[in-house]
Amino acid sequence: MPRVSVIVPTRNRRQQLVRALASVDAQRYRNFEVIVVDDGSLDGTADWLRAQRPQDCLIETGRPGGAAAARNRGVMRAAGEILAFLDDDDAWHASYLAAQVSSFDADPGLDVRATSHVEVDPGGRVSYPDVRPVFEYPNALVHMLAECPVHTLSAVACRRAVFTRIGPFDETLEIVHDLDWYVRLLAAGGRLVHDRTALVERAVPGGLVARHRRWFSEERVVHRRAFAAGLVAPADQRRIRVSRALLFARIALTRGDARFGLVRLAEAVAASPLDAVRIGAVRLRRLGQGLPVAASTAWTVARR
C-alpha cells in the first residue's frame, strides 16, 4: 500500500500536466501513488493519461465540477496515509515528498505541512514571495486570516485523518476552499507548520489574480464565518480586514481595476488608519530591502 497519495486535479491543461507529472516521477521518495482527477477536460487529457500513464489512477468527472470537488474526489479514492496536492501547472523539487514525509515521521502531532515556493511567470522569470508576517499575531488562525502565508495547495501535504476530522473542501468555494479548510483545521486545534524552504514552482499569474473580485468575495465569506463563530477578537478582526483590503487594493490597481482598488483602499483606512499605515510602511520598507537570502537561495530545480 502506498504511504503517500499524490492528488492532481486538471482541466484542459495537458501540456502543463505533462511537466507537473514529470516532477512527481522525479521524486527521490518513491512510496506513492498518483491520482489524476480530470475535471471535464476537452483537450484529450484523459486519453493521453490512459495511453501514456496507465500506472496512474485516473478519475474522470464527466463535467466540470471545480477544483474543490475534484480534490475531494481524489481524497476519497486515496489509499495513502499522507496526501500531497499538486496543481496541474505547478512542479515539485525532487526532494519535496522526502521533506514532507520526514517531517510527518519526526512529529506525530503534525496535521498539515506546507513548504514555501517560487513563482514563475510566462517569460520564465522567477520571483520569491515575501511570506514574512507583518505583525506578531496572537495565534495561527489570525495569521492565516490576515496574511494567508500558504499561497498554493501544491506546497501542502497532510495526514489523511485530517479530512475525517474536519471534513472535505467546501465545494461552494471555487477559489478559497483551501483557506476555508486551513481555518477549520486551526479552529479545531489542528497543527499546521509552514517551512520557509522553497520546494515548489508555482506558475503565475494564476486565476486568483485574474479574478480578484471573486477571490475577494469568497474570502469575505470565510472571514464572516470565523468572526460569527467567535474565533477572532474584535481588534484582530479589524487588522484582518485592513490587511486583506490593502492586498486587494494593490492587486486591483495593478490590474487596472481602479474603482475596486480605491474602494478597498478606503475600506482599509476606515477600518483602522493606524494599522493601514503600519502595514503599508512595512511593505514599502521590505520592497526596498529585498527578500532574505534563505528564501532566495532555496530553489534548486533545474529551469525548463
RAJOJO-V639712 format. One record per helix or strand of 3 or more residues. SS is the DSSP state (2 for helix, 1 for strand). FROM is the first residue (numbers start at 0). LEN is the number of residues. If there is no record, write none. Layout:
{{SS:FROM:LEN} {SS:FROM:LEN}}
This chain:
{{1:3:7} {2:13:12} {1:31:7} {2:44:8} {1:56:4} {2:66:11} {1:81:4} {2:95:11} {1:111:9} {2:139:8} {2:152:3} {1:155:4} {2:160:6} {2:176:11} {1:191:12} {2:206:4} {2:211:17} {2:233:21} {2:257:14} {2:272:17} {2:292:5}}
